[in-house]
Amino acid sequence: MEVLEMSRHRHGEQVVVSLVGEIDADNVARVRSCLNEAVATHDPRLVVDMSALTFIDTTGLGVLVRLLASLRDRNGTMALVAPDGQVLRRLRRTNLAPLFPIYDTLPQALA
Protein backbone atom coordinates (compact mmCIF):
# COMPACT_ATOMS: atom_id res chain seq x y z
CA MET A 1 0.00 0.00 0.00
CA GLU A 2 1.42 3.36 -1.04
CA VAL A 3 1.05 6.02 1.60
CA LEU A 4 2.18 9.08 -0.34
CA GLU A 5 0.56 12.18 -1.74
CA MET A 6 2.33 14.57 -4.10
CA SER A 7 1.34 17.96 -5.44
CA ARG A 8 3.09 20.50 -7.61
CA HIS A 9 2.58 24.22 -8.17
CA ARG A 10 4.48 27.28 -9.31
CA HIS A 11 5.40 30.12 -7.02
CA GLY A 12 6.89 32.85 -9.16
CA GLU A 13 9.93 31.37 -10.88
CA GLN A 14 10.10 28.43 -8.50
CA VAL A 15 8.33 25.10 -8.66
CA VAL A 16 7.16 23.66 -5.34
CA VAL A 17 6.64 19.92 -4.98
CA SER A 18 4.94 18.96 -1.71
CA LEU A 19 5.30 15.41 -0.45
CA VAL A 20 3.00 14.00 2.23
CA GLY A 21 3.37 10.59 3.84
CA GLU A 22 6.21 8.15 3.30
CA ILE A 23 8.83 7.62 0.58
CA ASP A 24 10.24 4.14 0.25
CA ALA A 25 11.30 1.62 -2.38
CA ASP A 26 7.66 0.90 -3.22
CA ASN A 27 6.83 4.43 -4.38
CA VAL A 28 10.17 6.06 -5.12
CA ALA A 29 9.65 5.70 -8.89
CA ARG A 30 6.53 7.90 -8.61
CA VAL A 31 8.49 10.49 -6.63
CA ARG A 32 11.34 10.47 -9.16
CA SER A 33 8.88 10.92 -12.02
CA CYS A 34 7.06 13.78 -10.29
CA LEU A 35 10.28 15.63 -9.49
CA ASN A 36 11.72 15.12 -12.97
CA GLU A 37 8.50 16.43 -14.55
CA ALA A 38 8.59 19.46 -12.25
CA VAL A 39 12.01 20.54 -13.45
CA ALA A 40 11.61 19.47 -17.08
CA THR A 41 8.80 21.88 -17.86
CA HIS A 42 9.98 24.88 -15.85
CA ASP A 43 13.13 26.75 -14.95
CA PRO A 44 15.19 24.46 -12.78
CA ARG A 45 14.39 26.21 -9.48
CA LEU A 46 12.85 23.63 -7.24
CA VAL A 47 11.62 23.61 -3.65
CA VAL A 48 10.72 20.21 -2.21
CA ASP A 49 8.38 20.63 0.74
CA MET A 50 8.87 17.62 2.99
CA SER A 51 7.32 19.19 6.09
CA ALA A 52 4.49 16.61 6.02
CA LEU A 53 6.73 13.68 5.09
CA THR A 54 6.92 11.18 7.93
CA PHE A 55 9.48 8.78 6.47
CA ILE A 56 12.11 8.67 3.73
CA ASP A 57 14.41 5.73 3.08
CA THR A 58 17.75 5.65 1.29
CA THR A 59 16.15 5.20 -2.12
CA GLY A 60 14.27 8.47 -1.62
CA LEU A 61 17.43 10.22 -0.46
CA GLY A 62 19.21 8.93 -3.55
CA VAL A 63 16.55 10.48 -5.79
CA LEU A 64 17.07 13.86 -4.10
CA VAL A 65 20.86 13.70 -4.46
CA ARG A 66 20.74 12.69 -8.14
CA LEU A 67 18.22 15.40 -8.92
CA LEU A 68 20.35 18.00 -7.14
CA ALA A 69 23.36 17.00 -9.25
CA SER A 70 21.28 17.21 -12.42
CA LEU A 71 19.96 20.65 -11.49
CA ARG A 72 23.42 21.96 -10.66
CA ASP A 73 24.64 20.79 -14.08
CA ARG A 74 21.91 23.01 -15.57
CA ASN A 75 22.63 25.97 -13.25
CA GLY A 76 19.48 25.14 -11.32
CA THR A 77 18.74 25.20 -7.64
CA MET A 78 16.99 22.94 -5.17
CA ALA A 79 15.94 23.69 -1.61
CA LEU A 80 14.26 21.46 0.93
CA VAL A 81 11.66 22.25 3.56
CA ALA A 82 12.36 19.80 6.37
CA PRO A 83 11.55 21.01 9.86
CA ASP A 84 12.93 19.08 12.79
CA GLY A 85 11.75 15.48 12.56
CA GLN A 86 12.58 12.09 11.07
CA VAL A 87 13.39 13.41 7.59
CA LEU A 88 15.83 16.05 8.84
CA ARG A 89 17.45 13.54 11.19
CA ARG A 90 17.89 11.10 8.29
CA LEU A 91 19.49 13.84 6.15
CA ARG A 92 21.88 14.68 8.97
CA ARG A 93 22.73 11.05 9.82
CA THR A 94 23.63 10.32 6.22
CA ASN A 95 25.69 13.52 5.97
CA LEU A 96 23.50 14.77 3.11
CA ALA A 97 22.16 17.84 4.92
CA PRO A 98 25.12 20.07 3.95
CA LEU A 99 24.38 19.48 0.24
CA PHE A 100 21.01 21.27 0.38
CA PRO A 101 19.70 24.56 1.62
CA ILE A 102 17.18 23.36 4.22
CA TYR A 103 14.40 25.52 5.64
CA ASP A 104 11.93 25.07 8.48
CA THR A 105 8.96 26.48 6.56
CA LEU A 106 7.85 26.88 2.96
CA PRO A 107 7.61 30.71 3.21
CA GLN A 108 11.26 30.78 4.34
CA ALA A 109 12.32 28.66 1.37
CA LEU A 110 10.40 30.87 -1.07
CA ALA A 111 11.71 34.19 0.31
ChimeraX attribute file (.defattr): number of C-alpha atoms within 10 A of each C-alpha:
attribute: neighborCount
match mode: 1-to-1
recipient: residues
	/A:1	5
	/A:2	10
	/A:3	11
	/A:4	18
	/A:5	14
	/A:6	14
	/A:7	11
	/A:8	17
	/A:9	11
	/A:10	14
	/A:11	11
	/A:12	8
	/A:13	12
	/A:14	19
	/A:15	23
	/A:16	26
	/A:17	20
	/A:18	19
	/A:19	20
	/A:20	17
	/A:21	16
	/A:22	21
	/A:23	25
	/A:24	18
	/A:25	11
	/A:26	12
	/A:27	16
	/A:28	21
	/A:29	15
	/A:30	13
	/A:31	20
	/A:32	17
	/A:33	11
	/A:34	16
	/A:35	22
	/A:36	15
	/A:37	12
	/A:38	21
	/A:39	20
	/A:40	10
	/A:41	9
	/A:42	13
	/A:43	16
	/A:44	21
	/A:45	18
	/A:46	27
	/A:47	26
	/A:48	21
	/A:49	26
	/A:50	24
	/A:51	22
	/A:52	17
	/A:53	20
	/A:54	15
	/A:55	18
	/A:56	20
	/A:57	14
	/A:58	15
	/A:59	15
	/A:60	19
	/A:61	19
	/A:62	14
	/A:63	17
	/A:64	20
	/A:65	14
	/A:66	12
	/A:67	19
	/A:68	19
	/A:69	15
	/A:70	16
	/A:71	18
	/A:72	13
	/A:73	10
	/A:74	11
	/A:75	11
	/A:76	15
	/A:77	20
	/A:78	24
	/A:79	20
	/A:80	24
	/A:81	25
	/A:82	23
	/A:83	19
	/A:84	11
	/A:85	13
	/A:86	14
	/A:87	22
	/A:88	21
	/A:89	14
	/A:90	17
	/A:91	19
	/A:92	12
	/A:93	10
	/A:94	10
	/A:95	10
	/A:96	15
	/A:97	15
	/A:98	9
	/A:99	13
	/A:100	16
	/A:101	14
	/A:102	21
	/A:103	19
	/A:104	16
	/A:105	15
	/A:106	20
	/A:107	9
	/A:108	10
	/A:109	19
	/A:110	17
	/A:111	5
